[in-house]
Amino acid sequence: MIALDQLSCVADITRYQSKINGHRVAQIFEGRETTYTALDHRASQVANGLIAAGCKPNTRIGYLGKNSDYFFEVMSGTAKANLVITGVNWRLAPPEIEYILNNACIDILFVGAEFYDVVEQLMPNIGNIRQFIAIDGDHSEWPDYGSWRDTQDSTDPMLPASLDDDVMQLYTSGTTGHPKGVQLTNGNYLDVLDQAANGGWGDWDEGEASIVAMPIFHVAGVNVGVVGLCQGLTNVILKDVDPAVILDLLEKYRVKYAFFVPAVILFLNSIPGVRDRDFSNLDFLLYGASPISEDVLLTAKDIFKCNFCQVYGLTETCGAGTILQPEDHDPSLGKLRSCGKAAPTAEVRIIGEQGQTLPANEVGEIIYQSKALMKGYWRNDEATAKAIQNGWFHTGDAGYLDEDGYLYIHDRIKDMVVSGGENVYPAEVENALFDHEAVGDVAVIGVPDEKWGEAVKAVIVLKPGMAATEDEIIAYSRTKIAGYKVPKSIDFTDVLPRNPTGKLLKRELREPYWQGKERQIN
């Protein structure tokens, strides 16, 4: 475990580990290994290369590429140069990528081979970018990353950095409207590292292996990598989320720590032969970023036979917030549908429509406060002021705290279905439907209804080889939830639309049913 009092900024992570664990392997990517000494050395080269290119402190540096060990070299280098790394969601459409590159005022862009063509097409519209660097080489005009890096001075620039300096800018998933740039600072990350080390979810044994599988343009993917480096682990980095490859790497490198979103856990549970694999070294499986059903969780616990821990947070809270500890995963405690208690350095409240604090078990908006809370939305003071009021971040999530202080999330407030004057939270209905033996995946939305305003509809993916009818599932749900929450109709589909973090894209599901309506509520 790293001595947190040795860190004054994110750039100190590789400096510290190089001194005490320099010989250890910091990263493995497709067979390529990098020690902590080499990682710190390369971070200094990246920093000096960017400084020599004229990048001043607080300049935004873009990274448009899939997961790679090179990302963490660039990230560590930008931190040493007191610059800001912006991981760009490569799954977006070209116009959306263009928007982020322009909104973030990217000065230099590192580009993966899969996206050379996209960037070339966008070049007439992203004139603010002064230089492009080809992460994977083999570009006719752009310098190869490895060659560019290795020609730079390896002396650590040791630039001063404050807690309030931005170190990373990540963009919200943008399920509605344009995504917003979230400014995360050195202070934010030091608080997350404190929460990890002292909050029960990231006090990991140095020298062990951790798998970095989630996309690095998402806070969860970045954080697992950063915490692993901070704790002196070997990060096994996966280019793409491929469940079969994940299982292979867990075995090959005897991985001890992992983070997966629930959708990936669902996929892992379903791989033929998964119960015959050797996961004996896997000790701690962290999950979060979207709700998980009890069925998926209990199945995974039975398969992997390790400690499970949930972290609830948002990009705006640097991925931190509440923690459902391993000991809370005992089904007899009745806490499996919660996402735990507030982290040691955080505070969570539930408020009503008038801003009043609500008592236990009453549903309202979840608001959050800690040192991990973002500085704000980049170049968007109006959105920042709306989101952060009197030091509290308004999450837009609806939930409640029980008598023991455990947080339960019902849904996004905007996804709530109002049927006949009753509030129905889709996640509650989804959890009930997930318990049906034939249901593999499910999303619940509100659709127009002349009588009730909105009606509850479920869109279901059946498990392979399983069958069920609309009437059967509706009848089953009546045994689980109140009548007004029961779906009035059910559609069956092969796959549900999700973003790269596993979150359901409810807007896409709702769209066909609301065409021609002036408002998306009734």
C-alpha positions as CSV (number, residue, x, y, z in Angstrom):
1,M,0.0,0.0,0.0
2,I,1.3,3.4,-0.9
3,A,1.9,6.0,1.9
4,L,-0.7,8.6,0.9
5,D,1.2,11.3,2.8
6,Q,3.9,10.9,0.2
7,L,1.6,12.2,-2.6
8,S,0.9,15.8,-3.3
9,C,-0.5,15.3,-6.8
10,V,-1.2,12.5,-9.3
11,A,2.3,12.9,-10.9
12,D,3.8,11.6,-7.6
13,I,2.4,8.1,-8.1
14,T,5.0,6.9,-10.6
15,R,7.7,8.9,-8.8
16,Y,7.0,7.1,-5.5
17,Q,6.6,3.6,-7.0
18,S,9.7,3.9,-9.0
19,K,11.6,4.5,-5.8
20,I,10.2,1.6,-3.8
21,N,9.0,-0.9,-6.5
22,G,11.0,0.1,-9.5
23,H,11.8,-3.5,-10.4
24,R,8.2,-4.7,-10.3
25,V,6.1,-4.9,-13.4
26,A,3.6,-2.0,-13.4
27,Q,1.7,-2.9,-16.6
28,I,1.2,-5.8,-19.0
29,F,-0.5,-5.2,-22.3
30,E,-0.7,-8.0,-25.0
31,G,2.5,-9.5,-23.6
32,R,4.4,-6.1,-23.4
33,E,5.7,-5.5,-19.8
34,T,6.7,-2.2,-18.3
35,T,8.4,-1.9,-14.9
36,Y,7.6,1.0,-12.5
37,T,11.1,2.5,-13.2
38,A,10.4,2.4,-16.9
39,L,6.9,3.8,-16.5
40,D,8.2,6.8,-14.5
41,H,11.0,7.3,-17.0
42,R,8.6,7.3,-19.9
43,A,6.2,9.7,-18.1
44,S,9.0,12.2,-17.8
45,Q,9.8,11.8,-21.5
46,V,6.1,12.4,-22.4
47,A,6.0,15.4,-20.1
48,N,9.1,17.0,-21.7
49,G,7.9,16.2,-25.2
50,L,4.6,18.1,-24.5
51,I,6.4,21.0,-22.8
52,A,8.9,21.2,-25.7
53,A,5.8,21.4,-28.0
54,G,4.7,24.5,-26.3
55,C,2.0,23.2,-24.0
56,K,1.4,25.4,-21.0
57,P,0.0,24.3,-17.7
58,N,-3.8,23.5,-17.8
59,T,-3.7,22.7,-21.6
60,R,-5.9,19.9,-22.7
61,I,-4.3,16.8,-24.3
62,G,-6.5,14.4,-26.1
63,Y,-6.3,10.6,-26.2
64,L,-8.5,8.9,-28.8
65,G,-7.6,5.2,-28.6
66,K,-8.6,1.9,-27.1
67,N,-7.2,0.7,-23.8
68,S,-3.4,0.4,-23.8
69,D,-0.4,0.6,-21.5
70,Y,0.5,3.7,-23.5
71,F,-2.5,5.6,-22.1
72,F,-1.2,5.4,-18.6
73,E,2.2,6.6,-19.9
74,V,0.6,9.6,-21.5
75,M,-1.7,10.2,-18.5
76,S,1.3,10.1,-16.1
77,G,3.3,12.4,-18.4
78,T,0.5,15.0,-18.7
79,A,0.3,15.0,-14.9
80,K,4.1,15.7,-14.7
81,A,3.7,18.6,-17.2
82,N,0.7,19.9,-15.2
83,L,-1.5,19.3,-18.2
84,V,-4.9,17.8,-18.5
85,I,-5.6,14.4,-20.1
86,T,-8.9,14.0,-21.9
87,G,-9.9,10.5,-22.8
88,V,-12.3,10.6,-25.8
89,N,-15.1,8.1,-26.1
90,W,-14.1,6.3,-29.4
91,R,-17.6,4.6,-29.6
92,L,-19.2,8.0,-30.4
93,A,-20.1,9.0,-33.9
94,P,-17.6,11.3,-35.7
95,P,-19.7,14.5,-35.2
96,E,-19.8,13.7,-31.4
97,I,-16.0,13.1,-31.3
98,E,-15.6,16.4,-33.2
99,Y,-17.7,18.2,-30.6
100,I,-15.6,16.9,-27.7
101,L,-12.3,17.7,-29.4
102,N,-13.5,21.3,-30.0
103,N,-15.3,21.8,-26.7
104,A,-12.2,20.6,-24.7
105,C,-9.9,22.8,-26.8
106,I,-7.6,19.9,-27.4
107,D,-4.1,21.1,-28.2
108,I,-2.3,17.8,-29.0
109,L,-4.1,14.6,-29.9
110,F,-2.8,11.0,-29.4
111,V,-4.7,8.7,-31.9
112,G,-5.0,4.9,-32.0
113,A,-4.7,3.2,-35.3
114,E,-8.4,2.3,-35.4
115,F,-9.2,6.0,-35.5
116,Y,-6.7,7.4,-38.0
117,D,-9.4,7.6,-40.7
118,V,-11.9,9.2,-38.4
119,V,-9.5,12.0,-37.3
120,E,-8.4,12.6,-40.9
121,Q,-12.0,13.1,-41.9
122,L,-12.5,15.6,-39.0
123,M,-9.3,17.6,-39.5
124,P,-11.0,20.5,-41.4
125,N,-13.2,21.0,-38.4
126,I,-10.8,20.6,-35.6
127,G,-8.3,23.3,-36.4
128,N,-7.4,24.0,-32.8
129,I,-5.4,20.8,-32.6
130,R,-1.7,21.6,-33.4
131,Q,-0.2,18.2,-33.5
132,F,-1.3,14.6,-34.0
133,I,0.7,11.6,-32.6
134,A,0.1,8.1,-33.9
135,I,-0.1,5.8,-30.8
136,D,0.4,2.7,-32.9
137,G,2.7,4.2,-35.6
138,D,2.4,3.5,-39.3
139,H,0.9,6.8,-40.2
140,S,2.3,8.6,-43.3
141,E,2.4,12.1,-41.7
142,W,2.0,11.8,-37.9
143,P,5.0,10.9,-35.7
144,D,5.0,7.4,-34.2
145,Y,4.4,7.6,-30.4
146,G,7.2,5.4,-29.4
147,S,9.8,7.2,-31.5
148,W,8.5,10.6,-30.5
149,R,8.6,9.6,-26.8
150,D,12.1,8.1,-26.9
151,T,13.7,11.2,-28.4
152,Q,12.6,13.3,-25.4
153,D,14.6,14.2,-22.3
154,S,13.9,11.7,-19.5
155,T,14.7,14.2,-16.7
156,D,11.7,14.7,-14.5
157,P,10.5,18.3,-15.0
158,M,9.2,18.5,-11.4
159,L,6.8,21.2,-12.2
160,P,4.8,22.5,-9.2
161,A,1.1,21.3,-9.1
162,S,-1.6,22.3,-6.7
163,L,-4.6,20.3,-5.4
164,D,-6.9,22.5,-7.4
165,D,-5.2,22.0,-10.7
166,D,-7.1,19.9,-13.2
167,V,-5.5,16.6,-14.0
168,M,-8.2,14.9,-16.0
169,Q,-11.2,15.9,-18.1
170,L,-13.8,13.2,-18.8
171,Y,-17.0,13.6,-20.6
172,T,-20.4,12.5,-19.3
173,S,-22.0,9.7,-21.3
174,G,-24.3,12.2,-23.1
175,T,-27.5,10.1,-23.1
176,T,-29.3,13.4,-23.6
177,G,-27.9,16.4,-25.4
178,H,-24.2,17.1,-25.7
179,P,-21.8,15.5,-23.2
180,K,-20.3,17.8,-20.6
181,G,-16.6,17.9,-19.7
182,V,-16.0,17.0,-16.1
183,Q,-13.0,18.7,-14.5
184,L,-11.2,16.4,-12.1
185,T,-8.4,17.7,-10.0
186,N,-5.3,16.4,-8.1
187,G,-7.3,17.0,-4.9
188,N,-10.2,14.9,-6.3
189,Y,-7.9,12.0,-7.1
190,L,-6.1,12.1,-3.8
191,D,-9.5,11.8,-2.0
192,V,-10.4,8.8,-4.2
193,L,-7.1,7.2,-3.4
194,D,-7.8,7.9,0.3
195,Q,-11.3,6.3,-0.1
196,A,-9.8,3.3,-1.8
197,A,-7.1,2.7,0.8
198,N,-9.2,3.4,3.9
199,G,-12.8,2.7,2.7
200,G,-12.5,-1.0,2.2
201,W,-12.4,-1.3,-1.6
202,G,-8.9,-0.5,-2.7
203,D,-6.4,-1.5,0.1
204,W,-4.7,-4.0,-2.2
205,D,-1.5,-6.0,-1.8
206,E,1.4,-4.7,-3.9
207,G,2.9,-7.1,-6.3
208,E,-0.5,-8.7,-7.1
209,A,-2.3,-8.4,-10.4
210,S,-5.3,-6.4,-11.3
211,I,-7.2,-6.4,-14.5
212,V,-8.1,-3.1,-16.3
213,A,-10.9,-4.1,-18.7
214,M,-13.3,-1.2,-18.7
215,P,-12.8,1.7,-21.2
216,I,-10.2,4.3,-20.2
217,F,-12.5,7.1,-21.4
218,H,-14.8,6.2,-18.5
219,V,-14.0,7.1,-14.9
220,A,-14.2,3.5,-13.7
221,G,-11.6,2.3,-16.3
222,V,-9.2,5.1,-15.4
223,N,-9.7,4.7,-11.6
224,V,-8.9,1.0,-11.6
225,G,-5.7,1.7,-13.4
226,V,-4.7,4.6,-11.2
227,V,-5.5,2.8,-8.0
228,G,-3.6,-0.3,-9.2
229,L,-0.5,1.9,-9.9
230,C,-0.9,3.7,-6.6
231,Q,-0.9,0.4,-4.7
232,G,2.1,-1.0,-6.6
233,L,0.1,-3.7,-8.5
234,T,0.7,-5.2,-11.9
235,N,-2.1,-3.8,-14.1
236,V,-3.1,-6.4,-16.8
237,I,-4.7,-4.1,-19.5
238,L,-7.3,-5.4,-21.9
239,K,-7.7,-3.6,-25.2
240,D,-11.4,-4.4,-25.6
241,V,-14.1,-5.7,-23.3
242,D,-14.1,-9.3,-24.4
243,P,-15.6,-11.7,-21.8
244,A,-13.8,-14.8,-23.1
245,V,-10.4,-13.0,-23.1
246,I,-11.2,-11.7,-19.6
247,L,-11.5,-15.2,-18.3
248,D,-8.3,-16.2,-20.0
249,L,-6.4,-13.3,-18.4
250,L,-7.8,-13.9,-15.0
251,E,-6.4,-17.4,-15.1
252,K,-3.1,-16.7,-16.9
253,Y,-1.9,-13.9,-14.7
254,R,-3.7,-15.2,-11.5
255,V,-5.4,-11.9,-11.1
256,K,-6.4,-11.0,-7.6
257,Y,-8.4,-7.8,-8.1
258,A,-10.9,-6.8,-10.8
259,F,-13.6,-4.3,-11.6
260,F,-16.5,-5.0,-14.0
261,V,-19.8,-3.3,-14.7
262,P,-22.9,-5.5,-14.1
263,A,-23.4,-6.0,-17.8
264,V,-20.0,-7.6,-18.1
265,I,-20.6,-9.8,-15.0
266,L,-23.8,-10.9,-16.7
267,F,-21.8,-11.9,-19.8
268,L,-19.1,-13.7,-17.8
269,N,-21.8,-15.7,-15.9
270,S,-23.1,-16.9,-19.3
271,I,-19.9,-18.2,-20.9
272,P,-20.0,-22.0,-21.4
273,G,-17.6,-23.7,-19.1
274,V,-17.0,-20.7,-16.8
275,R,-17.5,-22.9,-13.7
276,D,-14.6,-25.1,-14.8
277,R,-12.1,-22.3,-14.9
278,D,-9.5,-21.6,-12.2
279,F,-10.2,-18.4,-10.4
280,S,-8.6,-19.5,-7.1
281,N,-6.4,-16.4,-6.9
282,L,-9.3,-13.9,-7.5
283,D,-9.9,-12.4,-4.1
284,F,-11.8,-9.2,-4.8
285,L,-14.3,-8.3,-7.5
286,L,-15.4,-4.7,-7.5
287,Y,-18.5,-3.6,-9.5
288,G,-20.5,-0.5,-10.1
289,A,-21.5,2.1,-12.8
290,S,-25.1,0.7,-13.1
291,P,-27.5,-1.3,-11.1
292,I,-27.1,-5.1,-10.7
293,S,-29.8,-7.6,-10.2
294,E,-29.7,-10.0,-7.2
295,D,-29.8,-13.0,-9.6
296,V,-26.7,-11.8,-11.5
297,L,-24.9,-11.0,-8.3
298,L,-25.6,-14.2,-6.5
299,T,-24.7,-16.3,-9.6
300,A,-21.4,-14.5,-9.9
301,K,-20.7,-15.0,-6.2
302,D,-21.3,-18.7,-6.7
303,I,-19.0,-18.9,-9.8
304,F,-16.1,-16.7,-8.7
305,K,-16.2,-17.5,-5.0
306,C,-14.5,-14.3,-4.0
307,N,-15.2,-11.1,-2.1
308,F,-17.6,-8.7,-3.9
309,C,-17.7,-5.0,-3.3
310,Q,-19.9,-2.3,-4.9
311,V,-18.9,1.3,-5.4
312,Y,-21.6,3.9,-6.5
313,G,-20.4,7.1,-8.0
314,L,-20.6,9.3,-11.0
315,T,-18.0,10.9,-13.3
316,E,-18.8,14.2,-11.4
317,T,-17.8,12.5,-8.1
318,C,-14.6,11.0,-9.6
319,G,-16.3,7.7,-9.5
320,A,-16.6,7.7,-5.7
321,G,-19.5,7.9,-3.3
322,T,-20.9,4.9,-1.5
323,I,-19.4,1.4,-0.7
324,L,-21.3,-1.9,-0.2
325,Q,-18.6,-3.8,1.7
326,P,-17.9,-7.5,1.1
327,E,-19.5,-8.4,4.5
328,D,-22.7,-6.6,3.3
329,H,-23.1,-9.2,0.5
330,D,-24.6,-11.8,2.9
331,P,-28.1,-12.3,1.5
332,S,-29.5,-12.8,5.0
333,L,-28.7,-9.1,5.8
334,G,-31.1,-7.9,3.1
335,K,-28.7,-5.3,1.7
336,L,-27.9,-6.7,-1.7
337,R,-30.1,-4.2,-3.6
338,S,-28.4,-1.3,-1.8
339,C,-25.2,0.3,-2.9
340,G,-23.8,0.7,0.5
341,K,-23.0,3.5,2.9
342,A,-21.2,6.8,2.2
343,A,-17.4,6.5,1.9
344,P,-15.5,7.7,5.0
345,T,-14.7,11.1,3.4
346,A,-18.1,11.6,1.8
347,E,-21.7,12.5,2.9
348,V,-24.9,11.5,1.2
349,R,-28.4,13.0,1.7
350,I,-31.9,12.5,0.2
351,I,-33.9,15.6,-0.5
352,G,-37.5,16.3,-1.6
353,E,-38.8,18.6,-4.2
354,Q,-38.5,21.7,-1.9
355,G,-34.9,20.8,-1.0
356,Q,-35.8,19.4,2.4
357,T,-33.9,16.4,3.9
358,L,-36.2,13.4,3.8
359,P,-36.4,10.8,6.5
360,A,-35.3,7.1,6.2
361,N,-37.1,5.1,3.5
362,E,-38.5,8.1,1.6
363,V,-37.5,8.4,-2.0
364,G,-36.0,11.6,-3.2
365,E,-33.0,13.0,-5.1
366,I,-29.6,11.8,-4.0
367,I,-27.1,14.6,-3.3
368,Y,-23.5,14.2,-2.5
369,Q,-20.6,16.0,-0.9
370,S,-16.9,15.2,-0.6
371,K,-13.4,16.3,-1.7
372,A,-13.8,14.0,-4.7
373,L,-16.5,16.3,-6.1
374,M,-15.5,17.8,-9.5
375,K,-14.4,21.3,-9.8
376,G,-17.1,21.9,-12.4
377,Y,-18.2,21.4,-16.0
378,W,-15.7,22.8,-18.4
379,R,-16.7,26.1,-19.9
380,N,-20.3,25.6,-18.6
381,D,-20.9,27.8,-15.6
382,E,-24.7,27.5,-15.9
383,A,-24.6,23.7,-15.8
384,T,-22.1,23.7,-12.9
385,A,-24.3,26.1,-10.8
386,K,-27.3,23.9,-11.4
387,A,-25.5,20.7,-10.5
388,I,-23.5,22.0,-7.4
389,Q,-25.6,24.0,-4.9
390,N,-24.1,25.1,-1.6
391,G,-21.3,22.5,-2.0
392,W,-23.7,19.6,-2.7
393,F,-23.8,17.8,-6.0
394,H,-27.3,17.0,-7.2
395,T,-26.9,13.6,-8.9
396,G,-30.3,13.4,-10.7
397,D,-30.6,9.9,-9.2
398,A,-33.7,8.9,-7.2
399,G,-33.2,6.8,-4.1
400,Y,-33.5,6.5,-0.4
401,L,-31.5,5.8,2.8
402,D,-32.7,3.0,5.1
403,E,-32.5,3.2,8.9
404,D,-28.9,1.9,8.8
405,G,-27.7,4.5,6.4
406,Y,-27.6,2.2,3.3
407,L,-28.4,3.9,0.0
408,Y,-30.9,2.4,-2.4
409,I,-31.1,3.7,-5.9
410,H,-34.4,3.6,-7.7
411,D,-33.5,5.2,-11.0
412,R,-32.6,8.4,-12.8
413,I,-35.2,10.9,-11.8
414,K,-35.8,11.7,-15.5
415,D,-36.5,8.0,-16.1
416,M,-39.2,7.8,-13.5
417,V,-42.6,6.7,-14.9
418,V,-45.7,8.5,-13.6
419,S,-48.7,6.3,-14.1
420,G,-52.1,7.3,-12.7
421,G,-50.4,9.7,-10.3
422,E,-48.1,7.0,-8.9
423,N,-44.3,7.2,-9.2
424,V,-42.8,4.0,-10.6
425,Y,-39.0,3.6,-10.6
426,P,-37.9,1.4,-13.5
427,A,-35.0,-0.2,-11.6
428,E,-37.3,-1.6,-9.0
429,V,-39.5,-3.3,-11.7
430,E,-36.3,-4.5,-13.5
431,N,-35.0,-6.1,-10.3
432,A,-38.3,-8.0,-10.0
433,L,-38.3,-9.2,-13.6
434,F,-34.7,-10.3,-13.4
435,D,-35.8,-12.9,-10.8
436,H,-37.8,-14.8,-13.6
437,E,-35.8,-17.8,-14.7
438,A,-36.1,-16.9,-18.4
439,V,-35.1,-13.3,-18.3
440,G,-31.6,-12.6,-19.4
441,D,-31.7,-8.8,-19.6
442,V,-34.5,-6.2,-19.1
443,A,-35.3,-2.6,-19.4
444,V,-38.4,-0.8,-18.1
445,I,-39.7,2.4,-19.7
446,G,-42.8,4.6,-19.7
447,V,-44.9,4.7,-22.8
448,P,-48.0,6.9,-23.6
449,D,-51.3,5.7,-22.2
450,E,-54.6,7.5,-22.7
451,K,-56.0,6.4,-19.4
452,W,-53.0,6.5,-17.1
453,G,-50.8,9.2,-18.8
454,E,-47.9,6.7,-18.9
455,A,-47.9,2.9,-18.8
456,V,-45.1,0.7,-17.6
457,K,-43.5,-1.3,-20.5
458,A,-40.8,-3.9,-20.2
459,V,-38.4,-4.8,-23.0
460,I,-36.9,-8.2,-22.3
461,V,-34.1,-10.4,-23.7
462,L,-34.7,-14.0,-22.9
463,K,-31.9,-16.3,-21.9
464,P,-30.6,-18.6,-24.6
465,G,-32.8,-21.7,-25.0
466,M,-35.5,-20.3,-22.7
467,A,-39.0,-19.3,-23.5
468,A,-41.7,-17.2,-21.8
469,T,-44.8,-15.4,-22.9
470,E,-45.9,-11.8,-22.2
471,D,-48.8,-13.1,-20.0
472,E,-46.5,-15.4,-18.0
473,I,-44.0,-12.7,-17.2
474,I,-46.7,-10.2,-16.3
475,A,-48.4,-12.8,-14.0
476,Y,-45.0,-13.5,-12.4
477,S,-44.3,-9.8,-11.7
478,R,-47.6,-9.5,-9.9
479,T,-46.2,-11.9,-7.2
480,K,-43.2,-9.6,-6.8
481,I,-44.3,-5.9,-6.9
482,A,-47.4,-3.8,-6.4
483,G,-50.0,-3.9,-9.0
484,Y,-49.5,-0.3,-10.3
485,K,-45.8,-1.2,-10.9
486,V,-46.6,-4.3,-13.0
487,P,-45.8,-3.9,-16.7
488,K,-48.9,-3.4,-18.8
489,S,-47.1,-4.7,-21.9
490,I,-43.9,-6.5,-22.8
491,D,-41.7,-6.5,-25.9
492,F,-39.1,-9.1,-26.6
493,T,-35.8,-8.3,-28.3
494,D,-32.4,-9.8,-29.0
495,V,-30.3,-7.1,-27.4
496,L,-30.8,-3.9,-25.4
497,P,-29.0,-0.7,-26.3
498,R,-26.3,0.2,-23.8
499,N,-23.5,2.7,-23.7
500,P,-19.8,1.5,-23.2
501,T,-20.2,1.6,-19.4
502,G,-23.1,-0.8,-19.5
503,K,-25.8,1.8,-18.8
504,L,-29.1,1.3,-20.6
505,L,-29.9,3.9,-23.2
506,K,-33.5,4.4,-22.1
507,R,-33.9,7.3,-24.5
508,E,-33.4,5.0,-27.5
509,L,-35.9,2.6,-26.2
510,R,-38.5,5.3,-25.5
511,E,-38.1,7.1,-28.8
512,P,-40.4,4.9,-31.0
513,Y,-43.3,5.1,-28.6
514,W,-43.2,8.8,-28.2
515,Q,-42.8,9.9,-31.8
516,G,-45.2,12.7,-32.6
517,K,-45.6,13.7,-28.9
518,E,-44.6,17.3,-27.9
519,R,-43.3,16.1,-24.6
520,Q,-41.6,12.9,-23.5
521,I,-44.1,12.7,-20.6
522,N,-47.8,12.3,-20.6
